[in-house]
Amino acid sequence: VQLVESGGGLVRPGGSLRLSCAASGFTFRRYAMSWYRQAPGKERELVARISSGGGSTNYADSVKGRFTISRDNAKSAVYLQMNSLKPEDTAVYYCNAILQGITYWGQGTQVTVSS
């Protein structure tokens, strides 16, 4: 199983970024996928989750209305569109999958929101 995130960077408050996670090594279309983030000195927290077919999504209250999770099962990819970014969104963002009770993480991508 391999999860590879990309798309992070430095953005000004109010800006947007789109994160991508390329998945391989498992039957992607059968599993829910999630994005987590971890800010310095804080615990890792769930940002958003999407069902295997993409029809159901859940978001942390702190990102509702600003972030959108989506997936492309044909490409084995999951995305996180982040709009109206705030300094408190600064964190390392991780792609996550749980397969047969085993949790897999990507290496993470840094998102920094600063003027």
N, C-alpha and C positions, 0 to 999 in steps of 0.2 A: 504494500500500500504506500502510495506517495501522494502527498498534497503539497503543491507549490503555489505560494501566494505571490502576487505582483500588484503593482499599481500604487503603492504608497508614495509618500513624498511630503514636501513642505507646501502648505497652502495657507492663504490668509483667512482670517475669520470671515464667514459668509460664503466662502468658496466651496467647490465641489471636488470630489475624487471618486473614481470607480476602481474598486479592488476586484481582482480576479483570483480564482483558485482553480488550478488545473489538477484533476484527480486521475490516478491510474492505479492499476493493480487490483481492482475490484469492480463488481458490476454496479456502476455508479447509479443507474436509474432505480435501483432497488432500495436506496438508503436516503434517509433525511440527512441534511447537511446543515452546519451551523457556522456562524462567525462569532468569535470571542475577541475580547481585547484585554490588555493589561497595561495599566498606566504605572509609572514608577512609584514604588512603595505601596501599591494597591494589589488586591487579589484579582485574578483573572475573572472576567464577568462575561456572561452571555449577552451578545448584542442582537442577534437575529437567528432564526431557524426556519428552514423551509422543508416541507414534506418531500417524499421521494418523487411524486408527480408534479410538484410545484403548486398544487392547488391550495395549500395551507401554509400560512406564514405566521410567525410570532416575533415580537420585538420587545426589547427592553423599553421601559417607559421613557427613559432619557433620550431615546432616538426615534420614537414614534413620530411619524409625520415628516421626518427628515431623511431617514435611511430607507432603502428598499433592497430586499434580498431577492435574487432571481437565480434561475439555473437553466442550463441548456444540456439536456441529457444526451443529445447527439454528439456534443463536444466534451462531455464529462467535465463540465465546468460550472462553478457557482460564482455569483457576483454579489458585490455589495456597492450599490450606488449611494454615496453619501453627499447630501446637499446641506446648505446652511450650516457649515461646519463651525464648531465653537472651540475655543482653546481647551475646554475640558474633554474634547474628543481625542486629544493627543494621547497616543498609546501605540503599542505594538498590537497589530490585528492578526489573529490566527484563524485559519480554516480548520474545521473539526468534523470528524466522522466517527461514529460508533458502530462497529461491525461485530456482531456476535459477542457483545459485551466488552470488546476491546476498544479503547479510545485511541484515536490517531490524531496527530497534530501536524500542521505544516511548520515551516521554520519561522513564520511570521514576517510581516511587513510593517515598517515604521510609518506612522501617520503623525505629522506634527502640524498643529494649527497655531500659527503665530503671525503677528504683524511685524 
